[in-house]
Amino acid sequence: MKLQFTKMQGLGNDFVVFDAINQAVELSEEQIRFLADRRFGVGCDQILLVEPPRDENTDFYYRIFNADGSEVEQCGNGARCFARFVRDKGLTEKDVIDVGTLKGPIRLFLKDDQVIVNMGAPILEPEQIPFRATRTSSTYSLQVEKQLIPISAVSMGNPHAVILVDNVSMAPVDTLGPLIETHERFPEKVNVGFMAIRNPREADLRVWERGVGETLACGTGACAAVVAGRLRGLLDEQVKVHLPGGDLVVSWKGGSEPVWMAGPATRVFEGVIEL
């Protein structure tokens, strides 16, 4: 089976994207892991599939697979790359694109070299994140080995734990990240963000992504971090989030209002691979 693909990146968070409208794409977990392998395959953080819409209210359907082969609900950087891909490939001429995902519809806006994403309202109820807790709170104490760690738990269509640190360069991302990712209180595992606040309008962030490891950028992670900072009264309505791969601008008015994310998306190269 030969498949055409496009390699794309959003702030260094990289993807192998397949047009599953004009070619038949059925990938096993083993094939996904091979594609994502940076030594033996193409190399990427995640695989994205562009599929036909599943209802009359959307233009496309969007599927996301982590490097370990698991399918996940949402990816903010991937959503921006998705929008750029369907425009570059001539699959749509729209500047506003409605896309179905595993967790529901999202709306993408193309403006010059930026893609703006309506990520929907954050989910804070523990059972919907999902996170095991008896009540909804802006912070929780998480027992990790012999230490209690204050976290915020937020879903942006996928689960996130956000930890405040003094300096992201010194944060224990590689050690604490995998311990929290697989913590028993997160039954579907969790993405782990380490955030340092510079001022109410700027924050630094590193993210350990479930099923992937640390990435250069995480769009849903940036959104979850801003929500967590806003709930703690530490951040303004609009925040520039500095990630290792570059900057995202995230806005949230609070309550049931949607979170907005803006950033770039770039095509790297195209190819054909035989599986």
C-alpha positions in Angstrom: 0.0 0.0 0.0 1.5 3.3 -1.1 0.2 6.5 0.5 0.8 10.2 -0.2 1.4 12.3 2.9 2.4 15.8 4.0 4.7 16.6 6.8 3.6 19.7 8.7 4.5 21.5 11.9 3.0 24.0 14.3 5.7 25.6 16.5 7.8 22.4 16.1 4.9 20.1 17.1 5.1 18.0 14.0 2.6 15.8 12.1 2.2 13.4 9.2 -1.0 14.3 7.5 -3.0 12.0 5.2 -5.8 13.0 2.8 -8.2 10.2 3.5 -10.8 11.7 1.2 -9.0 11.0 -2.1 -7.1 7.9 -1.0 -8.1 5.0 1.2 -6.2 5.1 4.5 -6.5 2.4 7.1 -3.6 2.4 9.6 -2.9 -0.2 12.2 -1.3 0.8 15.5 1.9 -0.9 14.3 1.9 1.2 11.1 1.3 4.4 13.1 4.2 3.7 15.4 6.4 3.0 12.3 5.3 6.3 10.6 6.0 8.3 13.8 9.5 6.7 14.4 12.1 9.3 13.8 14.8 6.7 12.8 12.9 4.1 10.8 9.8 6.0 9.6 8.9 9.5 8.6 9.0 10.9 12.2 6.4 12.9 14.0 4.6 13.6 17.2 1.2 12.6 15.8 -0.6 11.3 12.7 -3.6 13.3 11.3 -6.3 12.0 9.0 -8.5 14.3 6.9 -11.8 12.5 6.4 -15.1 13.4 4.8 -17.7 15.0 7.1 -19.9 12.8 9.3 -22.8 15.3 9.4 -24.2 18.1 7.4 -22.9 20.8 9.8 -19.2 20.2 9.2 -16.9 20.4 6.3 -14.5 17.6 7.3 -13.8 15.1 10.0 -10.5 15.1 11.9 -8.8 12.1 13.5 -5.6 12.3 15.6 -3.2 9.4 16.5 -0.4 9.7 19.0 3.1 8.3 18.2 2.3 5.2 20.3 -0.7 4.3 18.1 -3.4 5.5 20.4 -6.3 7.6 19.0 -6.9 10.9 20.9 -9.7 13.4 21.1 -8.1 16.7 20.2 -4.9 18.5 19.2 -4.7 22.3 18.9 -1.5 22.5 16.9 -2.8 19.7 14.7 -6.1 21.6 14.1 -4.1 24.6 12.8 -2.1 22.3 10.5 -5.3 20.6 9.4 -6.7 24.0 8.3 -3.6 24.9 6.4 -3.5 21.4 4.8 -7.1 21.4 3.4 -6.6 24.9 2.0 -3.2 24.1 0.4 -4.5 20.9 -1.1 -7.5 22.7 -2.6 -10.0 20.6 -0.5 -11.8 23.8 0.4 -11.7 27.5 -0.5 -13.3 28.6 2.8 -11.6 30.9 5.3 -13.9 29.5 8.1 -13.9 25.7 8.3 -16.1 23.6 10.6 -14.5 20.3 11.6 -15.8 17.3 13.4 -13.6 15.6 16.0 -13.9 12.7 18.4 -15.0 15.2 21.1 -17.3 17.4 19.0 -17.1 20.2 16.4 -14.4 22.9 16.3 -14.2 26.0 14.0 -11.0 27.1 12.3 -10.3 30.5 10.9 -7.5 31.2 8.4 -6.1 34.8 8.4 -2.9 35.5 6.6 -0.2 33.3 8.0 -2.1 32.6 11.2 -4.8 30.0 12.0 -7.3 30.9 14.7 -9.1 28.1 16.4 -12.3 28.2 18.5 -11.4 25.4 20.9 -14.8 25.4 22.7 -15.4 25.9 26.4 -13.1 24.2 28.8 -14.4 21.2 30.8 -13.8 21.5 34.5 -16.1 18.9 36.0 -13.9 16.0 37.2 -16.0 13.1 35.9 -16.0 14.7 32.4 -12.2 15.3 32.2 -12.0 12.5 33.4 -10.3 12.9 36.8 -11.1 11.2 40.0 -12.2 13.8 42.5 -15.3 14.4 44.8 -15.8 18.1 43.8 -14.9 20.7 41.2 -12.0 22.9 42.2 -9.5 25.3 40.7 -6.7 23.2 42.3 -6.3 19.7 43.6 -3.6 17.9 45.6 -2.1 14.9 43.7 -0.1 12.3 45.6 2.9 11.4 43.5 5.2 9.0 45.2 6.1 10.8 48.5 5.0 14.3 47.5 1.8 16.2 47.3 1.7 18.3 44.1 -0.9 21.1 43.5 -2.4 20.8 40.0 -5.3 22.2 38.0 -7.3 19.6 36.0 -8.8 20.8 32.7 -10.1 19.2 29.6 -9.9 20.9 26.2 -11.4 17.9 24.6 -8.4 16.0 26.0 -7.3 15.9 29.6 -4.6 18.1 31.1 -2.9 18.5 34.5 -1.3 22.0 34.9 1.4 22.6 37.4 2.8 26.0 38.4 6.6 26.2 38.5 9.1 29.0 39.1 11.2 28.3 36.0 10.2 25.9 33.1 13.9 25.3 32.2 14.3 23.7 35.7 11.0 21.8 35.7 11.1 18.0 36.2 9.3 17.4 32.9 11.0 14.1 32.1 10.6 12.6 35.5 7.4 14.0 36.9 5.6 14.1 33.5 5.4 10.3 33.0 4.4 9.7 36.6 1.4 12.1 36.4 0.5 10.9 32.8 -0.2 7.4 34.1 -1.6 8.4 37.5 -4.5 6.4 38.7 -6.7 9.4 39.2 -6.6 10.0 35.5 -8.2 6.9 34.1 -7.6 7.9 30.4 -4.1 9.2 31.2 -3.3 12.9 31.0 -1.1 15.6 29.3 1.0 17.4 31.9 1.8 21.1 31.6 4.5 22.9 33.5 3.8 26.6 33.5 5.8 29.6 34.8 4.0 33.0 34.8 6.1 36.0 33.7 3.3 38.5 34.2 -0.6 38.5 33.8 -0.2 38.5 30.0 2.7 36.2 29.4 3.5 32.6 30.5 6.2 30.0 29.8 5.0 26.4 29.2 6.5 22.9 28.7 4.2 20.0 28.1 4.6 16.3 28.5 2.0 14.8 26.1 0.4 11.4 26.9 1.5 8.8 24.4 4.3 11.0 23.0 6.6 12.5 25.6 7.7 16.2 25.7 6.9 18.1 22.5 8.0 21.5 21.4 4.5 22.9 21.6 1.0 21.8 22.6 -2.0 23.8 21.5 -4.5 22.3 23.9 -1.9 22.4 26.6 -1.5 26.1 26.1 -5.3 26.6 26.3 -5.5 24.5 29.5 -2.7 26.4 31.1 -4.3 29.7 30.4 -7.6 28.4 31.8 -5.8 27.2 34.9 -4.0 30.5 35.4 -7.3 32.4 34.9 -9.1 30.2 37.5 -6.3 31.0 40.0 -6.6 34.7 39.3 -3.1 34.9 37.9 -3.6 35.6 34.2 -5.5 38.2 32.1 -8.1 37.4 29.4 -5.5 37.3 26.6 -2.1 35.6 27.2 0.9 35.0 25.0 2.2 31.5 25.8 5.9 30.9 25.2 6.6 27.3 24.3 10.0 25.8 23.3 8.9 25.8 19.6 7.4 29.4 19.6 4.5 31.5 20.8 0.7 31.0 20.8 -1.9 33.6 21.8 -4.7 32.2 23.9 -7.8 34.1 25.0 -10.6 33.1 27.4 -13.2 35.4 28.9 -14.2 32.7 31.5 -17.2 30.7 32.4 -18.8 28.9 29.5 -17.1 31.1 26.9 -14.9 29.3 24.3 -11.1 29.4 24.4 -9.5 30.9 21.4 -6.0 30.0 20.2 -4.0 31.7 17.4 -0.7 30.6 15.9 1.1 29.5 12.7 1.0 26.2 10.7 3.6 25.3 8.1 4.0 22.6 5.5 7.5 21.0 5.6 7.5 18.5 2.8 5.4 16.0 0.9 6.1 12.4 0.1 4.9 8.9 -0.7 5.5 6.0 1.7 4.9 2.3 1.1 3.4 0.4 4.1 
